[in-house]
Amino acid sequence: MPQTVQFDPSSMGTHLFVDVRTPLEYSEDHIPGAINVPLLTNEERVEIGTLYKQVGPRMARRRGLELTAGRLPVMVAEIDRAAAGRPIIVYCWRGGLRSKTVAAVLDLTGFPVQQLVGGYKAFRNIVSATFENFAPPGPLVVLHGLTGIGKTTFLTHLQDYGETTIDLEGLACHRGSAFGSLGLSQELSQKHFETLLWDAFRLCPLGRPIFIEGESRRIGKLFLPGNLYEVMRESIKVWSEASRETRVQRLLEEYGKVEYREMMADALMRIRKKLGGEQYADLAGYLERWELGLLTEGLMAHYYDRLYYRERPWVEDLRLSLEDFGAARRELLSFLEKKGLPTSSG
């Protein structure tokens, strides 16, 4: 019989993780980098579960054997191709019969394989525990500022110069505002968002500043896990600034696409009550006539700038102009180096 192993994040870079749960279970969340080679289909799992409850475990296992015996050779071949010589760790929901079966077949056919103790559930417990009392691997530097400042683009600029960044909105597939879903599809589950975030922090170098954008607790339909929001509030806070003209231009570059027109109309309708009838009518008219400059300025004046950061219950550690990303990077890194924090230029 194959050996069992506890989950160790370091093995994610050396082993092939094989998730033998159903495609539906896998799509909800899975260990980063794991491939899905399901032992049962979504429908078959329901059938087996019903048999187990209504008739008993023996009949459920016999039916499971009938369904899966013929597909095991194909599964082994698929896993072999993906492993490319790497040792294999197989898991299911709780480290039960599904992963035990596949691991045993792989073991019998000569593959270096282990079964994950506790399965996906054990991994999920690690992710949840990480954020319950979150301690980042390095000091967080949180970029705040009004809509259109260019915070996300600035994060990319910092990353290009070797700094450690985490793009919360990119991981959540949402920009965190009424128009934040334009061109994006936030189909991932809360669990998978947390897994992606856990993995992003896991890969951060120890002790190095981690640059991250200030967010509310919710990004679209997803929520920041555990006490991450509170940790961000207690971290280094940077207030980012740019002129109205720069903000309008950056918003137009990001959102000003004709294929977004219908989605923009839907988003505008959702904030109609907050705008008021007269302002909504004006903005809807701009959108109808495709006067995006006027639409953007109107949204900034009557929605974004009134809604976000109207009152800040904190004082920033640094005010930073993002008119020029290169100059902003140099000023920000100089500020951090004076605080004794290591950066890529330090």
Secondary structure, DSSP 8 states (H G I E B T S, - for coil): --EEE---GGGGGTSEEEE-S-HHHHHH---TT-EE--SS-HHHHHHHHHHHHHT-HHHHHHHHHHHHGGGHHHHHHHHHHHHTT--EEEE-SSS-HHHHHHHHHHHHTT--EEEETTHHHHHHHHHHHHHHT---SS-EEEEE--TTS-HHHHHHHHHHTT-EEE-HHHHHTS-SSTTTTTT----S-HHHHHHHHHHHHHTS-TTS-EEEE---SEETTEE--TTHHHHHHTSEEEEEE--HHHHHHHHHHHH--GGGHHHHHHHHHHTHHHH-HHHHHHHHHHHHTT-HHHHHHHHIIIIIHHHSSSS-SS--SEEEE-SSHHHHHHHHHHHHHHTT---TT-
